[in-house]
Amino acid sequence: MKTTLSEREGNTVKLAVEVSVEELREAFDNRLKQVAREARIPGFRQGKVPAAMLRERLGDEAILADTIEETMSNWLASALLDLGLDPVDRPTIDMEDEAPELGKALAFTATMTVMPEVVLGEYKGIEAIRESDEVEDQDVSAQMERLRNQFAELRPITSRPAQTGDFVTADFRAGLDGEEVQGLTASDFVFEVGGGRLLPEIEEQAVGMSPSEEKTFDISMPEDYGDDELAGKTVEFIIVVKEIKEKVLPPVSDKWVSEVSEFGTLLELRQDIRKKLKAGKKYAADQRFRSAAVRKAAENATLDLPAVVVREQAEEMLSDFKQSLEAQGGTLDAYLQMADTTVEQMIEDLSPDAARNVKTGLVLDAVAKAESIAATDAEVIAVVKQMATGAKVDPADFERRLRKSGRLEPIRWQLVRDKAADFIVANAVAVAPTEEADAEEPKQAAEAVPPEEADEAEGANESTQTSAGPSDEEVA
């Protein structure tokens, strides 16, 4: 079979394909055998119909037309593989002869859109910002304070009125135009004064109130309040304080540390917190550095993305979002109604990110090709085993199913892209952030799940900030 790239304009190509007489005859014979196996003719058992009788009954022209229709996809796949082209839509086929014949070569053209050619820019020696993973003493102290809050004791008090930081049990009632507002009515509701769980006006009014005290006041509901009937309205609010509890933090000591952790001293606990915080900060810094380096390599490359590819990626992203909603018990239709948008609008909104994702993937493919990066069978199998372990299934059976369904090669493909990204990062130059760069640099999501210690440390970063405490050396 001869294949020629006869025309190319942007991402649209036209292939000229010629199937030899011998190849056409072989395809015809194979198709005839298949039809003979499936044919049902009175007087013959299925699969026992003579080929000569089928040719006489059906005619060579009909069988040849059927052969061409059934084999065309294989011929096209072979032609595209020869030229190294990756199609993104269905081709338009034009036959050279209106009535192809056995004993004569079959010629046709195929016009289609293909993935664009990537012209790589700079991808080695890229400068990318890498944030510091140093942990300050106040970071450790903030996590210590978070731990103390987890073990705080709530003690009832009657000697003073409520103040910020207290936990108050209260009854609420609200009225609008003389009617009780059900959504703002509650009994024995517990909240932290200043905790931000209620509207600020309510928490402010609670300050200074004592048990059994009742207070009536008006609240102007926010314009963006979730209930349209209340948004922007003035509501009469009544609060009755029933109980006040003061949060008492445990004293920081070696004894307390030994009671709430596996460590025996305060120094050991602080050192462990510092270690986990550093692991978390290092992981986050590594991932942002990786994302920034890969993103710049993609920005430095030149390619013309077909609109159909961007559309398909945006639709895939929307499908993932839909599955995420359904996993949480929601539906896409409900989301569209709540967000006052449409599927087409969401696809349009997702298109910029979709274009970046597609471009990045193609650039990684190009880097892998330029640097002869590949994934071995052993590496692919190792990933499959890891996936099987996570899914709690037999690795060998899982591999067989992936291979049978054609899903093994995409794993290899993704592994190659990951290795290409590793190559870019290994050759990138880390630079310290500046105030200007901090303002411009987008925070990229982590590309993988962090290790357990890093995950715990990331949680520690969310703790309430307090004034800087003593250093580990001072504790010692």
N, C-alpha and C positions, 0 to 999 in steps of 0.2 A: 504494500500500500504506500503510495506517495502522497505526502502532505506538504503544502506550500502556504506560507503566510502571504497572501496576495495583496492585502490592503490592511492598513491600520490607521485609524484616525482617533487619537485620544485613547479611550478605553474600548472602542469598538473595532473589532477585527473581522476580517473575512478570510476564511480558509478555503483553499482549493484542494480537494481530496480526490484521489483516483484509486479505486479498488481494482486490482488486477483481475484478469479473466479467471485465473486459477483460484484466487481468494473468493470471488463471487460464486464460482462453481462449488467450492467447498461449503460455503454458507448455504447454498441452495440444497445440496445433498443432506446437510445436517437438518435443515428445516423440514425436508421431505420425510426423513426418518422419524422426526418428532410428530409430524402430522399423521404418519402411518401408525404410530403407537397409540394415538388418541382417536383415530377415526373409527366410526361405527357404520359398517355396511352390511346389509342383510346377506346371510350366507357365509360370513367370515367372523371368526372370533376377534375381539378387540386386540389390536397389535399384530394381527396376522394378515392384514390387507396388503396385497402386493403393491410395490411402489409404482409399477407400470400402470396398474389399474387407476391409482390415485391421479397420476399425471394425465391419464386419458380423461378421467371424470372432471378434474378441476382445471386442467390446462396449465401449461408451464408459465404463462403470463401471470395468472393469479397467484401461483405458488411463488414466483419470483417477486411479485409485489409484496406478498406477505413476508418473504425472506428479508427484503430490504427494510420493511417497517420494523421487523423484530431485531435486526442486526445493526441498524443505524446507530443506536446508542453506543454499542461496542466500538464501531468504527470511529465515531466521534471521540470517545474516551481515549482511544489509541492515538488519534491525531493530536489531541490536546496535550497528551503526555509527551509525544515526540517534540512538540514546540515549547513545552514548559509553560502552558497557559492554564489559568484557573478561571473558568466561566462563572458568571454570577446571575445569568438569566438563561431562559430557554433559547436555543439557537433558531434562526430562520434558515430552512434548508431549501435550496434551489437545485433541481436535477438538471443536468446538461441535456439529457435525452428525455423526452416525454414518455417514451416507451422503452425502458431498458431491456436488453436482450442477453440471454446466455450466450457465451462465446464472444462477448464484447465487454471491454473494461467499463466499469461504472464510474462516472465522474459527477461530482456535485460540489456545491459551495455551501459553507455554513457561516452565517453572520451572527455575531453575538457580542455581548459586553463581557469583558474579562477584568480581573483584578488589575489595578494599575501597576506600572513599573515604578519601583522605588529608587530614587536617586539619593543615596545616603549623604548626609553632611557630616559634620564632626560628631563622632560618637566615642572616641578615645581621648582621654585627657579633659573631659568636661568638668567644669567647676560647678559644684553644687553646695548649697548651704548644709552644714551639719551642726545641729544644735548641741549644746553642752549636755552631758549626762551627769554633771556634778550635782551632788545632793547637799543642800545647805542645812545648817543646824535647825533653822526654823521649820524646814520641811519635816524633819524627824519629830520635832516638838509638836507640830500640827497633827501628825499621825498618833502621837502619844495622847494628845488631847481627845482625838476621836475615840481612842480606845477607852479612855476614862469615861467619856460620855456614854459608851455602850454599857458600862458597869455602874452608871450613876444610880443613886437611890432617890426615890421620890417620897418626901416626907410631908405629911399634912401640916399646915400651919394656920393659926388663927390670930397670931399676935400682930399681924400687919396686913395691909391690903395687897392685892396682886401687883406684881411688877414684871418687867420684861425678863423672860427666861423661866417664869413659873408655868406650871401646867394647871390649867383651870378646867373644872367640870361645870358646864352651864347648860341652861335651857334657852332656846332661841325661839322667838316668834317674829313674824314679819307681816306687814299688811300693806296693801295697795288699794287705794280708793275704797277703803272700808272692808275689803275682802282679804282673808288670810292667804298668804303665799306659801303653798305647800313645800316648794323647793327650798325655802329658807326657814323651815320650822324643824326643830330637833330637840330631843330630850337627852340629858346626860351626855352631852357632846364634850369630848376632851380635846383640848388644843393647847399648844405652847404659845404663850404670849410673845409675839415678835417672831414666831416661827414661819410666818408667811403662808400658813395653810388657809387662812380666812382672808376676807377683804381687809386691807390695812385699817380702814375706819373702825371695823369691829374690834380688832386687836387693840387699837389705840384707846377705845372706849373702855376696854376691860382693865386697863391700867388704873390702879387706885381703887378698884372695887373690892369689897369685902364679902365673905360668905353671907348668903341670904339677901344680899343687896340686889335691887332691881333698877334698871336704867332704860329709859326710852330715848331714842334719838333718830334722826333722819339720815338716810344714806342715799347719795346719788349713784345709781348703778352705772358702771362703765358702758360706753357706747358699744363696745365690742363684746358685751356680756353674752354668754352662750344662749340665753333664753331671750328671744326677740321681744316677748311681751314685757320683759323687765328692763331690757337694754335702754339706757339713757333716762330711765324713770327714777323718781324719788320715792323711796320705800321707808315706811315707818318701822323701826326695828326695836325689839325689846329683848334684853338679855338679863337673865337671872343667874347670878353666880351661886353655885351650890358648894363647891369645894376648891381649895387652893393647895397645890402641892409644890414644894420647893425642890429643885434638883440639887442634890448634894453629891459632888464629885468625890471619888475616893482619893485619899492621900497617896501621892506617888512614893513608893518605898519598895525595897527588895521583897518585903513580905507580900505586898499587894501583887507584885510582878509574879511571884511564885504561885499565887492563887489563881491568876487569870491566864497564865501562859506556861509553856514548857521550860521557861528560863528561870534561873534562880536569882538573878540580880538585874537591877535596872540597866546597868551597862550592857549586859548581854542582850536584853530586849532592844535597846536603842541600836546596837550594832546590827541586829537582825533586821530591824525596820530600815536602817540605812541601806543594807545590802539589797533588800527587796525593792526599795524605792529606786536605787541605782539601776537594778535590772530592768525595771519598768521604763525609766527614762532612757536607758541605752537602747532598748528595743524600739521605743517610739522614735528616737533620733535616727536609728539605723533605717527604719522603714521610710521616714520622711526624706532622708538622704537618698535612698534607693529610688523613691518615687520622683524626686526632683531630677536626678541624673537621667533616668529613663525618659522623663517628660522632655528634657532638653534635647536628648538625642532624637526624639520624635519631631520636635519643633525644627531641628536643623535639617531634617530630611524634606525632600520635595516629591510630591505625588498628587495625582488628581483622582480623588475618591469618586466612584460612581454613586449617583444618588440612590440607586436601588440597594446598594450595600449598606449605606447609612440608614435607609428606611428599615431594612431587615434587622439591623442591630438595635434600632430604637424599638421595634416591635418585640424583639426578644427581651429587652430590658423591661418593657411594659408587662410582658408575660411573667417575668420573674417577680415584679411588683404585685401582680395579681395573685400569684401563688403565695406570696408572703402575707397578703391581706387574708386570704382564705385560711392560711395556717393559724391566724389569730382570730378566726371566727367571723371575719368581715367579708365583704364582696366588693368587686370593682365598681359595680353599678351604684352601690351606696356611697362609695368614695367620690365617684363622679358627681353625684347629686350634691353631696356635702361641699365639695370643692367648686361647684358650679363650673364644671369644665366638661370636655368631651374626649373621647379616645383620640380623635385626630389632633386635638390641641395638645394632649399629653405627648403624643408621638412627636409633634413639632417641638415641644419643650425639651424632650429628651434627645433630640437630634444632635445638638452641639456635643454633648457627652458621648453620644454614639459615634460621632465622627472621630473624636479624640481616641476612643477605645479601638476603633478599627485601624486608624492610622498607626497607633502605638503597636498593635499586633503585627501589622505588615512591616513596620520598621524593625521589630525584633526578628521577624523571619529573614529580612534582608541582612541583618547583622550576623545571624546564625549562618547564612549562606556565605557571607564574605569571610567569616572566621572559621569556616568548616566545623561548626558546632553541631554535634549530633547526640542522640540519646541511644545508649546501648539497650539491647534486650533485657539485660540484667537490671538496668536502672528502671525500665518500664515495669518489670515484674515486681521490683521492690516497692514501687508506688502502688501497684495493684494489691499487693499483700497488705500494705498500710491501710488502703481503702477497705479491704475485706475485714481487717481487724476492727476498724471503726464501725463497720456495719454488722459485726459479729456473725460473719458467714465464712464458709470454707474457702480459703484462698484459691485452691485449684479449681473448684467449681465456679467461683466468681470469675476467674480468668477465662475459663471456657465460655461462659456466657457473654463476657465482654468481647471476646474474639469472634464468636458466632454472630453477634449483633453489629459488628463493625465499630465498636466503641473503644477498641484498644489503640488504634492509631491516633485518635484525638488526644489520648493521654500522652503518647509519645510527642505529639505536636506541641502540647502545652509544656511538657518537660523541656523541650528544645527552646521554647520562648523564655522559660524561667532561667535557663542556662545562659541565654543571650543577655538577659537583664543582669545576671550575675557578672557577666563579662564587662558590661558597660560600667557597673558599679565598681568592680575591681580596678578598673582603669580611670575612674573619676578622681577628681581632686577635691577634697573637703575644704571648705572655707568657712570661717566663723561668720555668724549672722551679724548684720548691722541693723540699726533702727529702720533704715529705709527698706532693706531687704525683708525685714520682718513684716512690714506693712504690705509689701507686694507679694510675698511668697504665700500661696494657698496651702492650707493644712490638708495634706492628703491622707486618706484613710489607710490604715495598715493593710498590707497585702496578704497577711497570713495571721493565723491565730497565735498570739504570743505564748511563750512558755508559762507554766503555772505561776512561777515566782513573779514574772513580769506582770501577769494579770492581776495578782494580788497587789503589786506595787502601784499599778495604775489606779486601783480602787483607793489606795492610800492617798493619792494625789487629790482626791475629791473631798478630803476632810476639811472641816472648818478651819480657816486660817486664824492663828493666834499669834501673839507677840513671840518673838524668838526666845526659845528656852535655852538652857545650858547646853554646851557641846558635850559630845561623848567623853572627851578628855576631862571636862570639868565634873561630869557625873562620877567618873572614876576617882 
